[in-house]
């Protein structure tokens, strides 16, 4: 299990193919990562359960970037 306290603002978020698709804004609650706004001014949210590791200053997730961007949310979980 990933320790959410390791995830810090401005860390790059990289996909399973090592491509960066986001940057951490902050942890939203205990199990959601809020990403910085994209070029359209939209925040996105990904579940902590996607994270496979936090190392070398990066948050790595378990899926390719295009899949992650299809599956992320534009609203925080309730």
C-alpha positions in Angstrom: 0.0 0.0 0.0 1.3 3.5 -0.9 1.8 5.9 1.9 -0.1 9.0 0.8 2.2 11.2 2.9 4.9 10.5 0.3 2.9 12.3 -2.4 3.8 16.0 -2.4 2.6 19.0 -4.4 4.3 19.6 -7.8 5.4 15.9 -8.1 5.1 14.7 -11.7 2.6 11.9 -12.3 3.8 9.3 -14.8 2.1 6.4 -16.5 3.1 2.8 -16.8 5.1 3.7 -19.9 7.0 6.5 -18.0 5.3 9.3 -19.8 4.2 12.3 -17.6 0.5 13.1 -17.9 -0.1 15.3 -14.8 1.4 17.1 -11.8 0.2 16.7 -8.2 -1.7 19.7 -6.9 -2.4 18.0 -3.5 -3.9 15.0 -1.8 -7.7 15.4 -1.6 -8.8 13.5 1.4 -7.1 10.2 2.2 -7.4 8.4 -1.1 -7.6 10.9 -4.0 -4.9 12.9 -5.8 -5.9 16.2 -7.2 -3.8 17.2 -10.2 -2.9 20.7 -11.3 -5.1 22.4 -13.9 -4.6 21.3 -17.5 -4.2 23.7 -20.4 -8.0 24.3 -20.4 -8.0 25.3 -16.7 -9.5 22.0 -15.5 -8.4 20.0 -12.4 -8.5 16.2 -12.6 -8.7 13.6 -9.8 -7.1 10.1 -9.7 -7.6 7.5 -7.0 -4.6 6.6 -4.8 -5.4 3.0 -5.7 -3.8 3.6 -9.2 -0.4 4.5 -7.7 2.2 1.7 -7.9 5.1 3.6 -6.5 6.4 7.0 -5.3 10.1 7.1 -6.1 12.7 9.5 -7.7 10.3 12.4 -7.0 7.6 10.9 -9.2 4.2 9.3 -8.7 3.8 6.3 -10.9 0.5 4.8 -11.8 -0.6 1.4 -13.1 -1.9 2.3 -16.5 -0.8 4.0 -19.8 -1.3 7.8 -19.9 -4.1 7.7 -22.5 -6.1 5.2 -20.4 -5.5 7.3 -17.2 -6.7 10.4 -18.9 -9.9 8.6 -20.1 -10.6 7.3 -16.6 -9.7 10.3 -14.4 -12.5 12.4 -12.9 -13.1 16.1 -13.3 -15.0 16.3 -10.0 -13.8 15.3 -6.6 -15.2 12.2 -5.1 -18.0 12.6 -2.5 
